[in-house]
């Protein structure tokens, strides 16, 4: 029973992380393309994107783990 639950949990977690990573990549691509000519502005936007991405992934992992325990 525990193996089935952990398998489902892992599958859901991986699926969510892949979906969030894909969405983040598309959004990042368009933001980088938009600010490509403004190099100074891009230097401040890019780290912020990765911080937001990290927080979203962390919240996603915590949500999935708390939902299934």
C-alpha positions as CSV (number, residue, x, y, z in Angstrom):
1,X,0.0,0.0,0.0
2,X,2.8,2.4,0.9
3,X,4.6,1.6,-2.4
4,X,1.5,2.4,-4.4
5,X,1.0,5.7,-2.5
6,X,4.6,6.8,-2.9
7,X,4.5,5.9,-6.6
8,X,1.4,8.0,-7.1
9,X,2.9,10.8,-5.1
10,X,6.2,10.7,-7.1
11,X,4.3,10.6,-10.4
12,X,2.1,13.6,-9.4
13,X,5.1,15.6,-8.1
14,X,7.2,14.9,-11.3
15,X,4.2,15.8,-13.5
16,X,3.6,19.1,-11.7
17,X,7.2,20.0,-11.7
18,X,7.6,19.4,-15.4
19,X,4.4,21.4,-16.2
20,X,5.6,24.3,-14.0
21,X,9.1,24.2,-15.6
22,X,7.6,24.2,-19.1
23,X,5.3,27.2,-18.3
24,X,8.2,29.0,-16.6
25,X,10.5,28.4,-19.6
26,X,7.9,29.8,-22.0
27,X,7.3,32.9,-19.9
28,X,11.1,33.4,-19.4
29,X,11.7,33.2,-23.1
30,X,9.2,35.9,-23.9
31,X,10.5,38.2,-21.1
32,X,14.1,37.7,-22.3
33,X,13.1,38.4,-25.9
34,X,11.2,41.5,-24.9
35,X,14.1,43.0,-22.8
36,X,16.9,41.7,-25.0
37,X,17.8,45.2,-26.2
38,X,17.7,46.6,-22.7
39,X,20.6,44.8,-21.2
40,X,20.5,46.8,-17.9
41,X,16.9,46.0,-17.3
42,X,17.4,42.3,-18.1
43,X,20.1,42.0,-15.4
44,X,17.5,42.9,-12.8
45,X,14.7,40.8,-14.2
46,X,16.4,37.5,-14.8
47,X,17.4,36.7,-11.1
48,X,13.9,37.7,-10.0
49,X,12.4,35.2,-12.5
50,X,14.5,32.4,-11.0
51,X,13.6,33.3,-7.4
52,X,9.9,33.3,-8.4
53,X,10.4,29.9,-10.1
54,X,12.2,28.4,-7.1
55,X,9.4,29.6,-4.7
56,X,6.7,28.2,-7.0
57,X,8.4,24.8,-7.2
58,X,8.9,24.7,-3.4
59,X,5.3,25.6,-2.8
60,X,4.3,22.9,-5.3
61,X,6.4,20.2,-3.6
62,X,5.1,21.2,-0.2
63,X,1.5,21.1,-1.4
64,X,1.8,17.7,-3.0
65,X,3.5,16.2,0.1
66,X,1.0,17.7,2.5
67,X,-2.0,16.7,0.4
68,X,-1.0,13.0,0.3
69,X,0.1,12.5,3.9
